[in-house]
Amino acid sequence: MNKSHLLKHLQTMSELTNTKAKRIHKLHEVSKMILETGNARPFIVANSDFISAVTPSDFITLFDEIIQQGTPMEEVKMLTNKLLNIFHIPISEYSRVAPKAGSFLDVLEQNNREMEQVLDEIRPIFKAFVKDAKNKELHAGLSRLFRKLEVFAKHYSIKENVLFPVIEQAWLDYRCLQIMWSFHDDIRRNIKSVLEQLVQSEIDFKLFNRCIGDVFFNMLAIKFREERILFPYVLSTIPENQLNSLQVEAFKLGYPYIQPPKPIIKEERPDVESGMANLGTGLLSIEQIKLIFNHLPVDITFVDEQNKVKFFSSPAKRIFPRTVAIIGRDVSNCHPKESVHVVEQIVESFKKGKKSQADFWIKMRGEFILIRYFAVRDVLGNYKGVIEVSQEVSEIRALEGEKRLLDW
């Protein structure tokens, strides 16, 4: 390449890499190639200079746009893995904004390091167990470590219920979070599958090995994407005091391993005017209403006619995690990408008056959970929202005959 061609090439690359819009355009180009052919080798060969010019936040915008295009989630996740592998080195080498010691994001990163240590402990035991599956000591060690790894799901719950709602309010390009949430669910399912295999008399090692391989890959990949892409961008776009306030809600949900000092939690006092609320069938104070909701043995969440979460109850035993961060959140953003279409279908049917109730039941952590959705309408039949009611019903399902006498 002669001098004039070299200068022209450098000028072209400068124009390309100095604007985010052009970088995103190039990323769409390689994404299309991967989705259509599964191979990006031609792009890599032709664009080596570009690969080193991307910034981590480019991928937040890219995946937001890809999600909005309606690309199926499984294809998006495949693309995510391949694309971030191509750009792994420039993302790793990009100077990141690090969280302050003891801050909300720093505690999440401390828990990440603990999680990685658990994986490091699992690795040699797993390799030995595959060769000697009858070894009770190896079996017990693997079971213990995977139960410990299962606790790390609290980390994902904090992200989904505390951090993600704040990001959704701050960013226009927040939809990349749906991909991360889907990977969270994959990790949960695979850890559960490993633990279920470990209590079987015969282990299906093809399934067992695949699940463990996926656990390692996904957990380490999510750690990298948090610390090199998501968290630095959060720190550069969301005020520090707002992030620090999230420590209170995260503390309520509970961190998996590393616990920060207990934050100062101000006593919640309802905004009460003098007088009582006339409910039509009685007069109650705001405090009484709150106590009634929180003493019912069910999780109740109310979403208004604008699809915004307006209220949830706080029973002694929660079934699904909830934090005040979800108040005002669009209900579509409160569910994983794979299942959100079901919620949207229910809400749409309720709004159109086609249906007024939808029921589901699932098995979770050894419990039988009944989940019911009810349309809320005013006296004229106008749609005003939806109530989600979740209840653990194992004891109710086991009832037989009658009980007419007090036995305590």
N, C-alpha and C positions, 0 to 999 in steps of 0.2 A: 504494500500500500504506500503510494507516494505521499509527499507532505501535504499537498492540497486535498487529496482524498482523506488523509488522516484528520486534518482540521475540520473538513466537512462532516466526518463521522463523529468527532468529538462535539461539534456544535449541535448535531442532530440529537446525540445522547443527552446533552445538557438541556435542550428544549424539552425532551421527553421526560427526563427525571425530575425536572424542577417544578412541575405542576402535578398536583395530586390527581386531577382529572385524567391526565394522560397516563399516569401510572395505573389507575383503576381500569382504564380502557385496555391496557396491555394485560392486566390480570384477568379481565373478562375473556380476552383472547385465549390465554392458556387454559382457563377454566372450561371454556367451550371445547377445546381440544381434548381435555381429559374426560369430560362427560361424554363426548361422542366416540372417542377411540380408546380411552383408558391409558393413553400414552402421551407424555409431553416431551419426549426426547427431541423432536424437531425444534420445538420452541426453545428448549434449554441450549441447544447447540447454536441457535441463531440469536439468542438474547442473553448471553453471559454477562454483559455489562449491566443490562437492566436488572437482573436478578439481585445484584449487590446494591441497587439503588432504592429498593422498596423500603418503606417504614412499617413497623408493626401495626400502626393504626389503619393503614391501607386495607388490611384484611377485615377490619370491623365494618368498614363501608362496603367492601366487596361482598361479604356474606349477607349483609343486610339487603343489598340489591338482588342477590341471587335468591334469597328467601322470598322477596316480594315478587319475583318472576314466577313463583309457584313450583319451583323444582322440588320433587319428592325428597323427604328428609333423608331416606337411606342413600340417595344419590348425593345429596349435599354432604353427608358425613363421609362418604367415600372421597369426594372431592376435597374436603377439608384435610383429611389425612394425607392425601397425595400432594396437595398444594403446599401445605406447611412443611412437608418433608423437603420439597424442592427449595423452599426459602428458609430452611432451618438455620443455616449459618448466618445470613444477614440479620435475621430476627435475634439470634443469640448474641451477636456482636453489637447490636444497636444499644446505645447508651440509654438506659432506662431510668425513670424516676422511681426511687425506692421509698417504701413507706417508712415513717418514723418509728423508732423502737417503741413497742407497747401499743401502737395504734391499732385500730380495727383490722386494717389489711395486713399489718405486721403479724398479728396473732394468727390470722389465717395462714400466712406463709410459715410461721413456726409449726403449725399443725401439719402443713404440707411436708415439712422436713421429717416430722415424726412418722408420717405415713410412709415416706420413702424408706425409713429405717425398718419398718415392719416388712415392707416388700423385700428388703435386703436379707432379713431373717428368714423369710419364706423360701427364697430362691434355693439355697443348698439343701434344705429339708425336702422340698418338692422334688428336686433331682434325685435324691436318695430314695424317696418314697416310690417314685416311678419304677425303680429297679428292685425295690423290696416292699411291695404293697402289704405284706403280711406283718411287717414290723409295727407292733403296737405303739412303741415309743414315737416313731416317726408319724404314725397316724394321729396320735394325741397331740403332738407338737404342731402339726399342720392344722388340725381342728382349732386349737387354741389361737393360733396366729390369724386364721381367717375370721374367727369370731372377733378378734381385736380389730382386724381390718374392716369388718362390717360396721363397727362403731364410727368409722370415718365418714359414713353417710351423713352424720350431723353437719359436717363441713359443707356438704352440698345443700342441705336444707337451709343453712344460714345464707348461703348465696341466693338460693331461689326465693326465700321468703323475706330477707332483709336487704340484701344488696341489689338484686335485680329490680325491685320496684323503684328504687331511687335512680338507677341507671335509666329506666324507661322514661322517667320524668325529665331527666337531664339531656338525653340524647335523642336525636331524630333517627339515628341509625342503630337502634338497639336490638334489632331482630336476630343478630348473631347469637344472642343469649339463648334462643330456642335450640340452637345446635348444641350448645354446651349442656343445656338441661337434658337433651336427649341422650348425650353421652353419660351424664350422671345416672340416668335410668338404666342404661346398658350395664354400667358398673354394678349397680345394686342387684340387677337380675343375675349377673354372672357370679357375684359373690354368694348370693343365695343358692344358686345352682351348685357351686362347689361344696357348700356346707351340706346341702341335701345329699349329694353324692357320697360325702364322707360318712353318712349314717347308714348307707345302704350296705347290704351284705356283699354285693358285687359292684365294683365301680366300672362304669363305662369310660375307659381311659381315653377314648377318642373325644368324647364330650368333655371329660374332666380336663384334659390337656388344653383343649381349645378355650374353655372358659378361663382357665388360669392365664393362658397367654393373652387373652383379651383384657383381663383385669390388669395385668402388668402394663400392657401397651396403653390402654385408655387412661389409667390413673396417672401414669407419668406424662402422658400427652396433655391431659387437662392441667396438671401442675405447671407444665411449661407454658401453656397458653394463658393461664392465669397470670403468672409472674412476669412473662415477657410481652404480653399483648394487652390483656384486659386490665389488670391492676394499674400499670403505668398510665394508661389512658384515663382510667377513673381518677387517678390522682391529679391529672392535668386538666380535668374538666369539671370536677365536683369539689366544692369548698371543703377544706379540711375539717372545719367544725361540724359540718353536716355528716361527714364520714365518721367522725369520732362519736357522734350521737348514736350511731348504729350499734355501738358496743352494748348498749342497754338491752335492745331487742335480741341481739345475738347471745348475750349472757342468759337470757330467759330460755332460749332454745337449747343452749348448752353446747360448748365446743367439744370435739372428740377427745383430744389428748391434752393439749396445753391450755390451761385456764388462766385468763388474765385476772388481775385484781377485780373484785366485785365493784362494778360501777355504782355511782350514787344514783339510786332510782327514786325519783320524786313520787310521793304518794299521789295516786290519781284521784282527783276529786271531780265528780260530775258537776257540770255547769247547771246549778239548780236555781230556778226562780222560785219565789214564794208561791205556795199553793201546791196542788196535786194535779196529776195528769188524769183526765177523764177518759177512760178506755171504753166507755159505753156499758160495761158490765161491772164497773167498780172504779174507785179512785185510788191511785197508787203514786207514791213519790218516785222520783228518778232512781233513788237508791234501792227501793223495793223492786222496781222493774229489773234493775241490773242484777240483784241477788236472785231473782226468779230465773232469769236466763242462765245464770252461771251455776245454778244448782240442778238444772235439768241434765240427765245423764246422756246428753246428745251434743254433738257439734252442730251449731246453727250458723249459717252464713247467709246474709241478705245482699242481693245485687239489685240495684234499682232499674228503672225502665231505660236508662241510658247505658246499661251494661257495666256500671261502675260498682265496685264493692263498697258498701256503705256501713256494714256492721258484721261482727262475728262474736259469738259467745265464748266464754272462757271457763268451761267446766273443769272439774278437778282432774279428770283424765281426758286429755285431748287424743283424738284419733289421728287427725292430720295437723301438721304444724301450721300455725297462723301467727302473724305479728301485725302490729298496727301499721307497718309499712305498706300493707296491701290496701289500706283504706284509700279509696279514690282510684284504685288500679282497675284497668279494663279487665273484665273476667276472662277474656281470651288470652291474656298474658299470664294467667294464674295456672295454666295447665300446659303439660308438654305438647309439643307440636303434633305428636302422633295421636293424641286423644282430644285435642282442642276442638276438632270438627264435630265431635259428639256433643260437647257442651253447646257449641254454636247452633247445632241442629235443634237441640232441646229449646234453647232460648227463642229461636225463630218460630218454632211450632207454638210455643206459649204466646208469643206476641200476636201471631195470626189467629189465635183462638182455636187452633186445631187440636191441641192437647193441653192438659192441665197438670199432668203428673208423669214422672218417669222414675223407675226404680232400677237399682243395680245392687248386686251383692258380690263380694269378693272375699277371698281368704288372705289374711295378711298377718304375719308374725304369730301364727297359731290361733288367730281370732277370726271370727266370722263377722264381716262388716256389712251392714245394710246402708246404702246411700240412696237418698230419695230427694227428688226435685219437685217443688210445688210452685205453680204459677200463682202470683199475687195479683188480685184484681180489686178494684174499688166497687162500691155499691152499684155503679152503672156498668160494670163489666170491663172497664178500661184496664189494660195491662199496666201494672205498677212495679213489676219486678219478679224475682224468683228467689225462693228460699231453698237452700241446700241443707238437708238434715242427715247427719251420719251417726250411726249407732252401732256399738258392739252388741250382737244379739245371740251369742253362743248360749248363754243361760236361758234366754227366752225360747230358743229353738228346742232346748232339751226338756222343756216343761211337759208334763203329762198329767192326766187326771184333773183333780181339783185340789185347791188348798183354801179352806174356809176358816182355819183356826190359826191364831197367833202362836208361834212356837219359840218365842224368846221372852 
